[in-house]
Amino acid sequence: MFSIGYLRAKGDGRQTRFYMCFALSMFGVMGVAMAGNLFTLFVFYEVITLASYPLVTHAGDAAARRAGRIYLGLLMGSSVMLLLPAIVGVWFIAGSTDFTQGGLLAGKADGMTASLLLAMIVFGAAKAALMPLHVWLPAAMVAPAPVSALLHAVAVVKAGVFTLLKASAYIFGPELIATAPAAQWLLWIASASIVIASLVALTRDDLKARLAWSTVAQLSTITSGALIAVGAGVVGGGLHMLTHAFGKITLFMCAGAIYVATGLTKVSEMRGLGREAPLVFACFLAASLSVIGLPPFGGMWSKFLLITAAFGAGQAWTAWAMIVSSTLSVVYLLPVAIHALAPTPRSEAVTRPTGSGSPGIMVAALVLTTIGSLGLFFLADAVATFLAPVTGAAP
């Protein structure tokens, strides 16, 4: 719905190619979701990369081509050089790559071998944007808003953290991760990524760039859940993957709706703009509350579960990194909507480009995802209960 409204409003003449690649990307996403073993997941993981590359370069200008080179080179390079050899290693040790309850490698690999394979999978799944392999995500923000909203807030990045959560639960298992020395320093890297990306987001005036760095922080939060050696970490990571998807896709769609209506991309230019697009900025405010982790939105429960899991596993610094990140996100997300919706003094009035507003079908899409964020506040327990059997964790 959002893509139809956006591309028609922009008069884009390459819609057929866009939707073809869009559909192929969704094909890859469904393949990753339904894969019964690590190798099948890898095949569809690469389908997503190849199918989404033309979407990243859709604009066709020099910036888009440069972003495409970074995108394809980093994602394909890391998966072929690290993820695929790790899958071969798993097969060599276990004789299979099937996802197995309790962990395929449990009782078959020692701590050092598990450490090597775990590090290769974590960095090989660069779609999870763990530092320093995160640079593709901010670079890819040159893509149109529908691409940023779906592929870079949901499909591509979530394929990365989904791979890590599946590997954590079904390839390694919490007990093996607890004995793997690499899990500790990978958690340090993830915790540092959470805080550093949040600090960088504070400095970005371009709205999509700010949201991209926020995504890096939130993805590292999910990665931390996969690396905490307790089942509740995987459950919390799975729940946060869902709540963040609804919140962040809403934020990116709001950014696209603002751009279509006014041509503005800078946060500093949006003061008082809420009078022209109150519903868009109201949805932005609601989605911001979810990403921050405040009620009454689903992000509150997923962050609560992750933070309590980290404290319970003795990883207090990981928990505090999540708390600091949430605090920083209050500073870089809430003012966007608050300043836009607040009355603007006459002395601060500025001349803005005017347009015919955002198409109704775009606004309807972001309203629906906002409702989803609200609904997850009430459905979080059901989702956690559904996820609990993955590791035998109590919801």
N, C-alpha and C positions, 0 to 999 in steps of 0.2 A: 504493500500500500504506500509506504513512504517513498520507495524508489520510483513508483509510477508518478506520484505527485512531483517529486524533485526533478526527474529527468524531463518531464513535460514542461515544467515551469522554466527550466533552463534552456529549453529548445534544443536538447541534445539530439544530434542526428545519428548517433551510434548506439541506439537502444537495443537493436537486435543482438549485436555482439555482447553488449552488457548483460542482457538477460540470459543468453546462452552460457556465458561464463559463470553467471550467478547460479544458474541451475546446476552446472557441473560442480561448483563449489559445494552446494548443498548435498549433492550425490556423495562427494567425498566425506562430508560431515557425517552423513548417515552410515557410511561404511565404517568410519572410525568408531561410531557409537555401537554398532552391532558386531564388531569384530570379536571373534572367539579366541583369538590368539594374538601374540605380539607381532608376528610377521604380517598377518592380514591387516592389522591396525597400521603398520608401517606403510603398506601399499596405498591405503586410502589417505593416510597422512600426506603422502607425496602428491596424490591427486588434488588435494586441497591447495597445496603450494602452486602447482602448475596451472590449475584452473583459476586461481585468484590473482595470478601475476598480471594478466591483461586488465583486471579491474584496478589494480594499483597504478598501472601506467595508462589508464583510460584517457587522461587529459592529453597525452601525446606530446607534451612540451618537454623541455630539457630537464626540469625538476622532476617530472614524473618518470622519465627514463632513468635518471640517476637513482631515484627511490626504488625503481624496479630492479636495477642491478644489485642494490644492497639487499633488497628483499629476497630475490631469487638466490643470489650467491650465498648469503648467510644461512638461510633456511635449508636450502638443498645441501650446502657444504657441510653443515653441522650434522644433518641427519644421515648423510652418506658416510661421513668420516667417523662419526661417533655412535649414533643410534643403531645403524645397521650392524656394525661390528659387535656391539653389545648384544644384539638379538642373536647373532651367530654364536657368541659366547654362552648365552643362556641355553641355546639348543645343544651346544657341545657338552655342557655340564649336565643338563637335565634330560636331554634326548627329546625335548619338546619345547614349544613356546606357548602352550595352552595356558590360559588364565585359570589358576587353580585356587580354590578356597584355602586360605591359610598361607599361601605362597608356594609357587612352583619350586623355588630353590631352597625352601626350608629343609634342613638336614642334608643338603647336597653341596652347599658352598660354605667355605669358612668366611670369617669376617673380612679378611683382606681381599679375597676374590669378590665378595659382595660389594665391598667399597669401590673397587675398580668398575664393576658393572653399573653400580648405582650412579657414580659420577658421570660415566659415559652416557647413561640414559638421561640424566638431569640436564646435562649441557647439550646432548644430542637433540633433545626435544626443545629446540630454540624458540619454538612458537610460544613457549611459556615465558619468554622474555626475561629470564634471569640474567642479571648483570654478570659479565660484560657483554652477553649476546643479546642485548635488548635493543640495540641501535636501529634495527629494522623497523621497530614499531613507531617511534616518533617520525622517522623518515617517511613512512608510508602514509602519513597524514595529508600528503598532497592529493591523495585520492578523493573522489567525490564523497559527500557526506553519507550516502547510503552504503558505500564500501566501508567507511570508517565505522558506521553504526553496526553493521552486521558482521563483517569479516574481522575487523580489528577491535571490536568490543565484545564479540560473541564467538563467531565460528572459528576463526584462525587461532586466536589466543586461547580459547577454551579447548580446542583440540590439543594444544600443548599441555595445559595443566591436567586435562582429562587423561592423557597418556601417562603423566606422572602419578596420578591417583590410582589408575589401574595397575601400573607396575608396582607401586607401593603395596597395594592390597593383595594382588594376585600373583605377582612374580617374586617379590621379596617376603612380604609379610612383616608385621610389626616386630616379631622376635628377632628376625635376621637383621632388620634395620637397626635394632638396638645394639647389635654386636658389631656393626660396620663402623669403623672409625670415621669414614668419609661423611657419614650422616651428620656428624657434629659440625665439621667445618662447612659443609653445604648449608646447614642451618644458619651459620654465621653469615655466609654470603647472602642468603635469602633475607635475613633480618636487616643486614646493611642495605640491601636493595630496597626494602620497604621504606626505610627512613630516607635514604638518598633520593629516591624517585619522588617522594613526597616533598622534599625540600626543593628539588628542581621545579616541580609543578608550581610552587609558590612564585617563581621568578618568571613564568611564562604569561605574556599578555595575550597571545593568540589563544582563543578558546579551545580549538581542537588540539593544539599542542599541550595545553594544560591538562586536558582530559586524557591525552595519550600517556603522559607521565604518571597521572593518577592510575591508569590501567596497569602500568609496570609495577607500581606499588601493590595494587590489589592482587595481581597474579602471583607476586612473590609471597603474599599472605597465604594463598592457596597452596603454593609449593611448600611452604613451611608446614602446613597441615599434613602433606604427604610424607614429610621427613620426620615429623614427631613420632616417636616410637610407641604410640598408643593408637588403638582403633578409633578413638574419638577424634583424633586429628584428621583421619581420612573422611569420617562422617562430616565433620565441620568443614573440611575443604570442599567436599561435594555439595554441601548446602550453600556455601559461599559462592561456588561456581555458578549456581542458579540465581541467587539473589543479586550478585554483582552483574550478571548478564542482563537482568531486567532493568537494573538501575542505570548501568552504563550505556546500554543501547538507547535508553530514553534521553540521556544527556547528549549523546552524539546526534540524535534525531532533532533535539531542540536546537543544537548548534546549526544544523542544516536548515531548519525552518527559519531561524533568524537570518541566515545568509540569503536564502531565497527571497525573504520579505524585504530586507534592507541592504543587503550586500556587505554587512558588517561582520568582521571576524575577530576584532580586538575586544577584550573584556573592558578596557578603559573607555571604549566608545559606546557602551551599552547602558550607561547610567540613565535612568528615566525611561528606558525603552519599553518597560513593562506596560505602560499605558497604551502602547500600540499593539502589544501582543501579550495580554495578561494571562491567557490560558497556557501559552508556551512557557512563560517564565514560572507559572505556578507548577507546571509539570517538572520543570528544571529544579525547582526548590524541593519538591517531593522526592525526586530521584536522588538529589544531593543528600538528603537526610538518610536515604537507604544506603548509599555508598559509604557515608560516614559511619553508619551503624546506630542510628537513633530511631526511637519509636515514632509512629506506629508502622514501620516498614520492615520488610523481611531481613534486610542487612543487619538489623540489631541482633537477631538470634544467631546468625551464622558467625558473626564476629565474637559474640559472647561464648559460643561453643569452642571456637578456635583459641580464644584467650584462656579460657578455663582449662582446655586440653594442654596448652603449653605450660601453664602453671602446674598442672597435675603431673606432667612428665618431668618436672624439674628444670624446664627451659624458660626461666623467668625473663631472661633478656629477650627472647623471642616474643613473649607476651607483651613486654614493655615496648618493643618495636612496633607491634600492632597498635598499642594504645597511643603511642606518639604519632603514628601515621594517621590515626583517626582524628587526633587533635589538630594536626596540620591540615587535614582535609576540611575541617570546619573553616579554616582561614582562607583556603583557596577555592572552595566551592560555594559556600553559603553567600558570601558577598556578591557573587555574580547575580543571583536572583534578587537578593535583598536590595541592592543598589538599583537594579532595573525596575523593581516594583515600587520603590520608595518615591515620594514626590520629589521633584527636582526644582531647586530654587531658580528663579528667573535668571539670576546672575550666572548660573552654570549651564544655561540652555545652549545647545549646539545645533548646527545645521547638519541634518542627516539625509542620506539618500532616501527617497521614498519609493515605495513599490505598491503593488496591488495586494500585498499580504501573502501569507503562506496558503497554498491550496488546502481545502478542507480535508482531503484524504490524507495529507501529511499530518495534520493536527490530530485527526482521528487515530492514526497509528501511535503517536506518542502518548495520547490519552490512554489507549489500551495497555501499553506497557507500564504506564504509571499505575494503573489499576492492578496490574500483575504484581508490582512491587508492594502495594498495599495488601493484596490478598495473601502474599507469602508470609506476612506477619502472623496471620491466623493459621496458615497451613504449614508452617515451619516444622512443627512437631510431627506431623504426618510424613513430611519428607525425610526428617531425621530417622523416624521409625522404619521407613522404607529402606534407608541406606544402612541401618545398623547391622543387618546380617552379613554385610560385606566383610566385616572384620570381627564379628561377634561382639561389637561394642554396644553398650547400653545407650539408647538415645538420650 
